[in-house]
């Protein structure tokens, strides 16, 4: 082998300059250096980027415009029946007077809705609308609760009353609204109901009262309990005048309202499935240590035991009340023209 051949094609072990050649360990060191440099660069870059931006959906420039122009479904378009779980169109439910057309469940309604359902068009004239509750005993948090109740219900108190006509039959109408502090009876509630019976007695009109209440309002203490006697006294004066009083018990009617004017009607009607009680079933069971009968404190149970005269479907309520008022209408004395 010639020297020229060796110089042009060096072979390991024969190359005289092998001490200057790149060794395998040098390649390994160079590779590690480059790898560490790249890893450090990537780490620094990622640390400067917010983590949530890595998973954020890219914004579609047309998305907002398309959504604004596309069809939307109102939140209150459908309502689920709490009894049979059927989805009902809210428009159909209003047409059916807030009664489930599948199972007959009676939804709770506001005082204004009930007045529109029952009375002749434009016949209801509200009275004492300006009266509202105040924190008479400085009960903690009561002012805020009253503020929220007025905002959520749109009413100043848990009862609305006025004069009205039902199929042409004049009467004094009181309607309680459970959306205002669960329809609890405070001093203004008792005052408005008492004024309603006093007006009915003075003008010799029958009284119709729709009850929906959780009982006496605890934030007013003994003053709320006093309304039981106050309203009962007004009912007694109306009764002594020989005038008709019809009560309609709706869900729920409980506590001090049940123990006073709610159960003092000459005729006591109730809506189907309404809870009518003084104390709740759990409280009673814990007190007497006995299991209560099935359906205890529902309107059907009370009708069976004689506490309620009749269960009337909401679709038949206006006709039933009109018939009762017509039967008890006082006939004007006839004059012979002398």
Buried (B, 14 or more C-beta within 10 A) or exposed (E): EEEEEEEEEEEEEEBEEEEEEEEEEEEEEEEEEEEEEEEEEEEEEEEEEEEEEEEEEEEEEEEEEEEEEEEEEEEEEEBEBEBEEEEBEBEEBEEBBBBBEEEBBBBBBBBBBBBEBBBBEEBBEBBBEEBEBEBBEEBEEBBEBBEEBBEEBEBBBBBBBBBBBBBEBBBBBBBBBBBBBBBBBBBBBBBBBBBBBBBBBEEEBBBBBBBBBBBBBBBBEEBBBBBBEBBBBBBEBBBEEEBBBBBBBBBBBBBBBBBBBBBBBBBBBBBBBBBBBBBBBEEBEEEEEEEEEEEBBBBBBBBEEEBBBEBBEBEEBBEBBBBBBEEBBEEEEEEEEE
